[in-house]
Amino acid sequence: MPQQPNITAAEHRRASRGSRRCVVDGEEEAAAVDGASAATQRRFCGVVVGLQSCCHVEHPVWRDYSAKRPSSQQNQIRLQQPPRPYRRCSYIPFLPVSSSRPHRCSDSSGGAPSALVHSGPATRPRPSSIRGPAPSTLTRRPTTAWGGSGKQHGSSAPCRPAHRPSRRAPTTPQVDISSAQGMTMILLARSLRSSLRPPLAAGFSSAPTAASSSAAAAEAERSIRDGPRNDWSRPEIQAVYDSPLLDLLFHGAQVHRNVHKFREVQQCTLLSIKTGGCSEDCSYCPQSSRYNTGLKAQKLMNKDDVLEAAKKAKEAGSTRFCMGAAWRETIGRKTNFNQILGYVKEIRGMGMEVCCTLGMIEKQQAEELKKAGLTAYNHNLDTSREYYPNIITTRSYDDRLQTLQHVREAGISICSGGIIGLGEAEEDRVGLLHTLATLPTHPESVPINALVAVKGTPLEDQKPVEIWEMIRMVATARIVMPKAMVRLSAGRVRFSMPEQALCFLAGANSIFAGEKLLTTANNDFDADKAMFKILGLIPKAPSFSDEEAAAPDSDTERPEQAASM
C-alpha cells in the first residue's frame, strides 16, 4: 500500500468538531469525534477500515494498517517499561478477517491482558457520521494466549496491542490487508454486504429504498408484502414498465423467487387439431381464410393422431397438452365439440394437464369442458382495448372478456395474454397488462407472445421484437400478477439461450416445446432439453386436483400469436 501523507493531531482536531485522545498501537493519537470529512479520514489513516465497539462506545479511532510494525526487540523493551497513564480507548478497529495480532486489554492491577474476538452483530448504536453496516460485537475469550483470565474490558488500565498470535485458529479466510488489493476486497465486501441483502432480510418499508428508488422496487416490495391486488391503476403499471431495465429485471426476479420455485419451468405442447379456414380477420394470423398465406384448411384431427401427439409430448417432458382449433366459436359445432370432449378425457387420463383454445364459448360449453377434465382454457386479449380495432374487426374486445367470464364461472383455469410487436405503442402493452391485472381474479396463466410475421398477412413487414421488450413485458407481468404462470410463447425460437435465460430471471416460468406452435416454427424438444440441462432448470410437474373448480391452480395458454381464434 503506498505511503499516506502525514497529518498532525492539531490539523486533525481542526478538521472536526472535537477530538479525543485514545491509544493506537501503544501511542497517543488524536482521533476525530464526529464531523471529520472522508478526505481528512483518508489522510489520517490511509484507509478507513471501519469501527468496532468495546463495552461503552462513543467515539471512533482509526488505525493505519500500512504503518510499519515494531520489531520483536522493540516490543520487549516496551513491555518492560512501566505503564503510561493513558486514557482508556473507546474503540478499536474492526477487521473482517482473523488477525494474528488481537487487541488486548489489562486491568489497573497489572493483571494479564485478555484477548477479544469478534462474534455477532453490534448491540449498541453507532455515531450518525459513521457509514456502513454495523460491525460485529467484541466478546471476551475465556482463556487467552497470555494465560489466566482477563478482567472486564473498559477499566482504567491502559490498552495495549497484543504481541503474540492468538492460539485460536482463524475461522475466516486470511486476507493480506497490507496490500492495496486485499484492502480493496475487504472494503468492497463490506460496502456491498448491506446493499445486496435481500429485502426480506431487513423487512419491507412502504417506500422504495435509497439504493433503488424505481417504481419496480416499490411495487415489488408491496407485492411480496401484501400479495396480489386487483386495484392497479394504469399509471402505476406504466411506472413499473418504465423502470430501468436491470432494476425491473431484478425486482421481477425477487417477486418470482418469493412466490414460485425459482428454477422450476413448466414445459407445454400446443397442437393445432383443426387448421386454417378461420372466418376471422386477425391481422397476425396465417390461419385466416381472408389472407393468402399458402396454408390449406384441414378438418378436425382424428382421435388416434391427437393421442399419439400427446403421448409423444409427455415422453419429451411436457406436462401440459394444449389443443387449438381455428374457429370463431364452438356454437353450432356440436359434433366436433363432442369429439374434443373425448380428447380431453383421454389426455387427462394420461396424467397431463389439458388446455383448449377453441374461440368463443358459452357458459354451458365451458361447464361441459370442466366435467370432461379440462384444466384451463386459453382466450387471449391480444393487445389493449384502444389498439384492438387496428388488429381485429370481426370480434369485439368485450366478446373476449365475456368468454373469460364464462370460463371462470365454470371453474376452469384462465389462460389469457397477448402479443407484442403488432405495431402497438408501449402504452398499449401497459393497457393489456392493466386489463388482465384488474380482472376480479388474475389469470392463472399469462402467455407473452412475440409476433411471428407470416408472409401474406397484413403484419408481414413488422419489425421483429427485441429481447429487451420481451424482458420488460415478462418482468412487469410478474410484478403486477405475482401468482400467474408467465409463459414464453410464440416467437421464442428467435431468442438465443442466454436471452431466454434473462426471461426466466425476469419471471417467466413456462415454455412451449415442439417443432410447431399451431402453424409457426418453434424450438424442438431436443433444443429445450439441452437448455434445461445447461441452465439447471427443473421441469414442473402437472398440477391438478378434484378441487380445481374451487381453486384452480394450474394454468393454460395458447402460446402462438395466431391462437386468438
C-alpha positions in Angstrom: 0.0 0.0 0.0 1.5 3.4 -0.9 2.5 5.7 1.9 0.0 8.2 3.0 0.7 11.9 3.7 1.1 12.7 7.4 -1.3 14.9 9.3 -0.7 16.4 12.7 -3.0 15.9 15.6 -3.7 19.7 15.6 -4.7 19.6 11.9 -7.0 16.7 12.6 -8.7 18.4 15.5 -9.3 21.5 13.4 -11.0 19.3 10.8 -13.5 18.0 13.2 -15.9 19.4 15.8 -14.0 17.9 18.6 -11.3 15.3 19.4 -10.5 12.7 21.9 -7.1 11.2 22.8 -7.0 7.4 22.6 -4.5 4.7 22.3 -3.5 3.4 18.9 -0.7 0.7 18.8 0.5 1.9 22.2 0.9 5.6 21.2 -1.3 8.6 21.8 -3.0 9.9 18.7 -5.8 12.4 18.1 -8.9 10.9 16.6 -11.9 12.8 15.2 -15.2 12.5 17.1 -17.9 13.4 14.6 -17.6 15.7 11.6 -14.3 14.9 10.1 -14.6 14.7 6.3 -14.0 11.5 4.4 -10.9 13.1 2.8 -9.5 14.0 6.2 -10.1 10.5 7.4 -8.2 9.1 4.5 -5.3 11.4 5.0 -5.1 10.5 8.6 -5.1 6.7 8.4 -4.5 5.9 4.7 -7.7 3.8 4.6 -10.8 3.9 6.8 -11.2 0.3 7.9 -14.5 0.5 9.8 -15.0 0.6 13.5 -15.6 -1.8 16.4 -17.0 -1.1 19.8 -15.6 -2.2 23.1 -18.0 -2.0 26.0 -19.2 1.6 26.2 -18.5 3.2 22.8 -18.9 6.8 21.9 -16.1 7.9 19.5 -14.1 6.4 16.7 -10.4 5.6 16.4 -8.7 4.7 13.1 -5.6 2.7 12.8 -3.1 2.9 9.9 -2.5 -0.7 8.9 0.1 0.4 6.4 2.4 1.6 9.1 5.5 -0.4 9.9 5.2 -2.7 12.9 7.8 -2.5 15.7 10.4 -5.3 15.8 10.3 -8.0 18.4 13.2 -6.4 20.3 11.4 -3.1 20.4 8.3 -4.8 21.7 10.2 -6.5 24.5 11.7 -3.1 25.6 8.2 -1.6 25.5 6.8 -4.3 27.7 9.5 -3.8 30.3 8.6 -0.1 30.7 6.1 0.9 33.4 2.6 1.6 32.2 1.9 5.1 31.0 -1.2 6.9 32.2 -3.1 6.5 29.0 -6.8 7.1 28.9 -8.7 4.0 28.0 -9.8 3.7 24.4 -13.4 3.5 23.4 -12.9 2.0 20.0 -10.7 -0.4 18.3 -10.7 -1.1 14.5 -13.0 -3.8 13.2 -11.3 -6.3 10.9 -13.5 -8.6 8.8 -10.6 -11.1 8.8 -8.9 -13.1 11.6 -6.0 -11.0 12.8 -2.8 -12.5 14.1 -2.5 -9.5 16.5 -5.7 -9.4 18.5 -6.5 -6.4 20.6 -5.8 -6.9 24.4 -6.6 -5.0 27.5 -5.2 -5.3 31.0 -6.7 -4.1 34.3 -5.3 -1.5 36.6 -3.8 -4.0 38.9 -1.5 -5.3 36.2 -3.3 -8.5 35.6 -2.7 -10.5 32.4 -4.4 -9.0 29.4 -7.3 -10.9 27.8 -7.9 -11.4 24.2 -11.0 -10.1 22.4 -12.5 -11.8 19.4 -15.4 -10.9 17.1 -18.7 -12.6 17.3 -22.2 -11.5 16.3 -23.8 -8.2 15.4 -23.4 -5.0 17.3 -25.9 -4.2 20.0 -25.0 -0.5 20.6 -25.9 2.4 18.3 -23.1 3.9 16.2 -22.5 7.6 15.7 -24.6 9.0 12.8 -21.4 10.1 11.0 -20.2 6.6 10.7 -21.4 4.9 7.5 -21.7 1.3 6.5 -23.2 -1.8 8.1 -23.0 -2.3 11.8 -19.9 -4.3 12.8 -19.8 -7.4 14.9 -19.6 -7.3 18.7 -16.5 -8.0 20.7 -16.7 -10.7 23.2 -14.1 -11.9 25.7 -12.4 -15.2 25.1 -12.4 -17.3 28.4 -8.7 -18.4 28.1 -6.1 -16.2 26.4 -2.7 -16.7 24.9 -1.2 -15.0 28.0 -2.7 -17.5 30.3 -5.2 -16.8 33.1 -8.4 -15.0 32.8 -8.7 -11.3 31.9 -10.5 -8.5 33.7 -13.5 -6.7 32.4 -12.6 -4.6 29.5 -13.3 -0.9 30.0 -11.4 -0.5 33.3 -9.0 2.4 33.9 -6.0 0.3 32.9 -4.1 1.0 29.7 -4.9 -0.7 26.4 -2.0 -2.1 24.5 -1.8 -4.1 21.3 -1.0 -7.8 21.5 2.5 -9.0 20.7 1.7 -12.7 20.4 -0.5 -14.5 18.0 -3.8 -15.9 19.2 -4.0 -19.6 19.9 -7.4 -19.7 18.4 -7.4 -20.9 14.8 -8.8 -18.3 12.4 -12.4 -19.0 11.4 -12.4 -16.8 8.3 -10.2 -16.8 5.2 -7.0 -14.8 5.7 -6.7 -11.6 3.6 -3.5 -9.7 3.3 -4.6 -6.3 4.5 -1.2 -4.8 3.9 -1.8 -4.9 0.2 -4.0 -2.4 -1.7 -5.8 -5.3 -3.4 -6.5 -7.1 -0.1 -7.8 -3.9 1.5 -10.0 -3.1 -1.6 -11.5 -6.6 -1.4 -12.4 -6.1 2.3 -13.9 -2.6 1.8 -15.8 -3.7 -1.3 -17.3 -6.7 0.5 -18.3 -4.6 3.5 -19.9 -1.9 1.2 -21.9 -4.5 -0.8 -22.9 -6.6 2.2 -25.9 -4.4 3.1 -26.8 -3.2 -0.4 -27.1 -6.7 -1.7 -29.1 -8.1 1.2 -32.5 -9.4 0.0 -35.3 -7.0 1.1 -37.0 -9.7 3.2 -33.9 -9.9 5.4 -34.2 -6.3 6.5 -38.0 -6.0 6.3 -40.0 -4.0 3.9 -40.9 -0.4 4.0 -43.7 1.3 2.3 -41.3 3.4 0.1 -38.5 2.3 -2.2 -35.1 2.2 -0.6 -32.4 4.8 -1.4 -30.4 2.2 -3.2 -33.3 1.5 -5.6 -36.0 4.2 -5.9 -37.7 2.9 -9.0 -41.4 2.1 -9.2 -40.5 -1.6 -9.9 -38.7 -1.7 -6.5 -41.6 -0.2 -4.6 -44.3 -2.3 -6.2 -42.2 -5.5 -5.9 -41.9 -4.9 -2.2 -45.6 -4.2 -1.9 -46.4 -7.3 -4.0 -44.3 -9.6 -1.8 -45.6 -8.0 1.4 -49.3 -7.7 0.5 -49.8 -10.3 -2.2 -51.8 -9.9 -5.5 -54.0 -6.9 -5.9 -56.7 -6.0 -8.5 -56.9 -2.3 -8.0 -53.9 -1.3 -10.2 -54.1 2.0 -11.9 -52.7 2.3 -15.4 -50.2 5.0 -14.4 -48.9 2.6 -11.7 -48.3 -0.2 -14.2 -46.8 2.3 -16.6 -44.3 3.4 -13.9 -43.3 -0.2 -13.3 -42.9 -0.8 -17.0 -40.8 2.3 -17.5 -38.4 1.4 -14.7 -34.7 1.0 -15.6 -34.4 -2.4 -17.3 -31.9 -4.0 -15.0 -33.9 -2.7 -12.0 -37.1 -4.1 -13.4 -35.5 -7.5 -14.2 -34.0 -7.7 -10.6 -37.3 -6.9 -8.9 -39.2 -9.2 -11.1 -36.9 -11.9 -10.1 -37.4 -11.0 -6.4 -41.2 -11.4 -6.7 -40.7 -14.7 -8.7 -38.4 -16.2 -6.1 -40.9 -15.3 -3.3 -44.0 -16.8 -5.0 -42.7 -19.6 -7.2 -39.9 -22.2 -7.2 -37.3 -20.2 -9.0 -35.7 -22.7 -11.3 -39.0 -24.6 -12.0 -40.3 -24.2 -15.5 -43.3 -26.0 -17.0 -43.0 -27.5 -20.5 -46.1 -27.4 -22.6 -47.0 -28.6 -26.1 -49.6 -27.0 -28.4 -51.2 -28.9 -31.2 -53.4 -27.5 -34.0 -56.2 -30.0 -34.1 -58.2 -28.0 -36.7 -56.0 -25.9 -39.0 -56.9 -23.0 -41.4 -60.2 -21.8 -42.8 -61.0 -19.3 -40.0 -63.5 -16.6 -40.8 -61.9 -14.0 -38.5 -59.6 -11.3 -39.8 -56.9 -11.3 -37.1 -54.1 -9.3 -38.8 -51.3 -11.6 -37.5 -52.9 -15.0 -38.1 -51.9 -17.2 -41.1 -55.0 -19.4 -40.5 -57.5 -16.7 -41.6 -59.3 -17.5 -44.8 -59.0 -13.8 -45.8 -55.2 -14.0 -46.4 -53.2 -15.8 -48.9 -50.6 -17.5 -46.7 -50.4 -20.8 -48.6 -52.0 -22.6 -45.6 -54.6 -25.2 -46.6 -57.7 -25.7 -44.4 -57.9 -29.0 -42.7 -60.6 -30.9 -40.9 -60.6 -31.9 -37.2 -57.8 -34.4 -36.5 -58.9 -37.9 -35.5 -58.6 -39.2 -32.0 -55.7 -41.6 -32.6 -53.5 -38.8 -34.1 -54.2 -36.4 -31.3 -53.5 -39.0 -28.6 -50.3 -40.1 -30.3 -49.1 -36.5 -30.3 -50.0 -36.1 -26.6 -48.1 -39.3 -25.8 -45.0 -38.1 -27.7 -45.2 -34.7 -25.9 -45.3 -36.4 -22.5 -42.4 -38.6 -23.2 -40.4 -35.5 -24.2 -41.1 -33.9 -20.8 -44.3 -31.8 -21.4 -46.8 -31.8 -18.6 -49.5 -29.8 -20.3 -51.1 -30.5 -23.7 -53.0 -27.8 -25.4 -55.3 -28.2 -28.4 -56.2 -25.3 -30.7 -58.9 -25.1 -33.4 -59.2 -22.4 -36.0 -62.8 -21.4 -35.3 -64.5 -18.2 -34.4 -66.7 -20.1 -31.9 -67.9 -23.6 -31.0 -71.6 -22.7 -31.3 -73.2 -24.8 -33.9 -70.3 -27.3 -33.9 -71.9 -29.9 -31.6 -70.3 -32.9 -33.3 -66.8 -31.5 -33.3 -67.2 -30.2 -29.8 -68.2 -33.7 -28.5 -65.2 -35.1 -30.2 -63.0 -32.7 -28.4 -64.6 -33.6 -25.1 -63.4 -37.1 -25.7 -59.9 -35.9 -26.4 -59.9 -34.0 -23.2 -60.9 -37.1 -21.1 -58.3 -39.3 -22.8 -55.4 -36.9 -22.3 -56.4 -36.1 -18.8 -56.3 -39.9 -18.1 -52.7 -39.9 -19.3 -51.8 -37.7 -16.2 -51.3 -34.5 -18.2 -52.9 -31.1 -17.8 -55.2 -30.3 -20.6 -55.9 -26.9 -22.2 -58.1 -25.9 -25.2 -58.3 -22.7 -27.3 -61.5 -23.0 -29.4 -62.6 -19.4 -29.8 -65.7 -18.0 -28.1 -67.7 -20.5 -26.0 -70.9 -20.3 -24.0 -71.2 -20.9 -20.3 -72.8 -24.4 -20.8 -70.0 -25.5 -23.1 -67.5 -24.3 -20.5 -69.2 -26.4 -17.9 -69.1 -29.5 -20.2 -65.3 -29.0 -20.7 -64.9 -28.8 -17.0 -66.7 -32.1 -16.4 -64.5 -33.7 -19.1 -61.5 -32.8 -17.1 -60.2 -29.6 -18.8 -57.5 -27.9 -16.7 -57.5 -24.5 -18.5 -59.0 -22.5 -21.3 -57.0 -20.1 -23.4 -58.5 -16.9 -24.9 -56.0 -14.1 -25.5 -56.9 -10.4 -25.4 -54.0 -9.8 -27.8 -53.5 -6.1 -27.1 -55.0 -3.0 -25.4 -58.7 -2.1 -25.9 -57.6 1.1 -27.7 -55.3 -0.6 -30.2 -57.5 -3.7 -30.7 -59.6 -2.3 -33.6 -56.4 -2.0 -35.6 -55.8 -5.7 -35.4 -59.3 -7.4 -35.4 -62.7 -6.2 -36.5 -64.7 -9.4 -36.6 -64.8 -9.8 -32.8 -65.1 -7.2 -30.1 -62.9 -6.8 -27.0 -65.9 -7.3 -24.8 -66.7 -10.6 -26.6 -63.3 -11.8 -25.4 -63.9 -10.7 -21.9 -67.3 -12.4 -21.9 -65.7 -15.7 -22.8 -63.2 -15.3 -20.0 -66.1 -14.8 -17.6 -67.8 -18.0 -18.8 -64.6 -19.9 -18.2 -64.1 -18.5 -14.7 -67.7 -19.2 -13.7 -67.3 -22.9 -14.8 -64.3 -23.2 -12.5 -61.8 -23.6 -15.3 -58.4 -22.0 -15.0 -57.9 -19.0 -17.3 -55.1 -18.5 -19.7 -55.0 -15.1 -21.3 -52.2 -12.9 -22.5 -51.3 -11.1 -25.6 -48.9 -10.4 -28.5 -46.2 -7.7 -28.7 -44.8 -6.5 -32.0 -48.1 -5.8 -33.7 -47.2 -2.1 -34.3 -48.6 -1.1 -30.9 -47.1 1.6 -28.7 -45.7 0.8 -25.2 -48.8 2.4 -23.7 -50.8 -0.4 -25.4 -48.7 -3.1 -23.8 -49.3 -1.5 -20.5 -53.0 -1.3 -21.3 -53.1 -5.1 -21.9 -51.4 -5.8 -18.6 -53.8 -3.4 -16.9 -56.9 -5.1 -18.2 -55.6 -8.5 -17.1 -54.4 -7.3 -13.7 -57.7 -5.7 -12.9 -59.9 -8.7 -13.6 -61.8 -9.9 -10.5 -59.3 -12.8 -10.3 -55.9 -12.7 -12.1 -55.5 -15.2 -14.9 -53.7 -18.3 -13.7 -51.6 -18.2 -16.9 -50.4 -15.2 -18.9 -48.7 -16.1 -22.2 -46.5 -13.4 -23.7 -46.2 -13.8 -27.4 -43.7 -12.1 -29.8 -45.2 -11.6 -33.2 -44.0 -14.1 -35.8 -44.6 -12.2 -39.0 -46.0 -14.5 -41.7 -45.9 -13.6 -45.3 -49.3 -12.9 -46.7 -50.7 -11.4 -43.5 -51.2 -7.6 -43.0 -48.4 -7.6 -40.5 -45.8 -9.5 -42.6 -43.4 -6.4 -42.6 -43.4 -5.8 -38.9 -40.1 -5.3 -37.2 -39.1 -8.3 -35.0 -39.4 -7.8 -31.3 -36.1 -7.2 -29.4 -35.3 -9.3 -26.4 -35.4 -6.2 -24.1 -39.0 -5.7 -25.0 -39.8 -9.2 -24.0 -37.9 -9.0 -20.7 -39.8 -5.8 -19.9 -43.1 -7.4 -20.5 -42.3 -10.5 -18.6 -40.9 -8.7 -15.5 -43.8 -6.2 -15.4 -46.4 -9.1 -15.7 -44.6 -10.9 -12.9 -44.7 -7.9 -10.5 -48.4 -6.9 -11.2 -49.6 -10.6 -11.3 -47.2 -12.4 -9.0 -49.0 -15.8 -8.8 -49.7 -16.2 -12.5 -47.7 -18.5 -14.7 -45.9 -16.3 -17.2 -45.3 -18.3 -20.3 -42.8 -17.7 -23.1 -44.9 -18.5 -26.1 -44.7 -17.6 -29.8 -41.5 -16.0 -31.1 -39.3 -17.8 -28.6 -37.5 -19.5 -31.5 -35.9 -16.2 -32.4 -34.2 -15.8 -29.0 -30.9 -17.4 -28.1 -30.5 -19.5 -24.9 -28.8 -16.6 -23.0 -31.7 -14.3 -24.0 -34.2 -16.9 -22.8 -32.3 -17.2 -19.6 -32.8 -13.5 -18.9 -36.6 -14.0 -19.4 -36.5 -16.8 -16.8 -34.7 -14.5 -14.4 -37.3 -11.8 -15.0 -40.1 -14.1 -14.0 -41.1 -16.4 -16.9 -41.7 -20.0 -15.7 -43.2 -21.8 -18.7 -42.4 -22.5 -22.3 -44.0 -24.3 -25.3 -41.9 -27.1 -26.8 -42.3 -28.8 -30.1 -41.5 -28.2 -33.7 -44.6 -26.0 -34.2 -46.9 -23.7 -32.3 -50.1 -24.2 -34.3 -48.6 -23.4 -37.7 -45.4 -21.4 -36.9 -41.9 -22.6 -36.2 -40.8 -23.3 -32.6 -37.9 -24.7 -30.6 -37.9 -28.5 -30.8 -37.8 -30.9 -27.8 -34.0 -31.6 -28.1 -33.1 -27.9 -28.1 -35.2 -27.3 -25.0 -33.8 -30.4 -23.3 -30.3 -29.1 -23.8 -31.4 -25.7 -22.4 -32.9 -27.2 -19.3 -29.6 -29.0 -18.6 -27.3 -26.0 -19.2 -29.4 -23.6 -17.2 -30.2 -26.0 -14.5 -33.9 -25.7 -14.9 -36.3 -28.1 -13.2 -39.3 -29.5 -15.0 -42.6 -28.5 -13.3 -44.9 -31.4 -12.5 -48.5 -31.3 -13.6 -50.9 -29.6 -11.2 -54.5 -30.6 -10.9 -57.0 -32.0 -8.4 -60.7 -32.6 -7.9 -60.9 -29.3 -6.2 -59.8 -27.2 -9.2 -63.3 -25.9 -9.6 -63.0 -24.1 -6.3 -59.4 -23.0 -6.6 -57.8 -23.8 -9.9 -54.0 -23.6 -9.6 -52.9 -24.8 -13.0 -52.6 -22.6 -16.0 -53.1 -22.8 -19.6 -52.4 -20.9 -22.7 -52.2 -20.8 -26.3 -48.7 -19.7 -27.0 -48.8 -18.9 -30.6 -49.9 -15.4 -31.5 -52.2 -17.0 -34.0 -54.1 -18.5 -31.2 -56.6 -15.7 -30.6 -59.3 -17.5 -32.5 
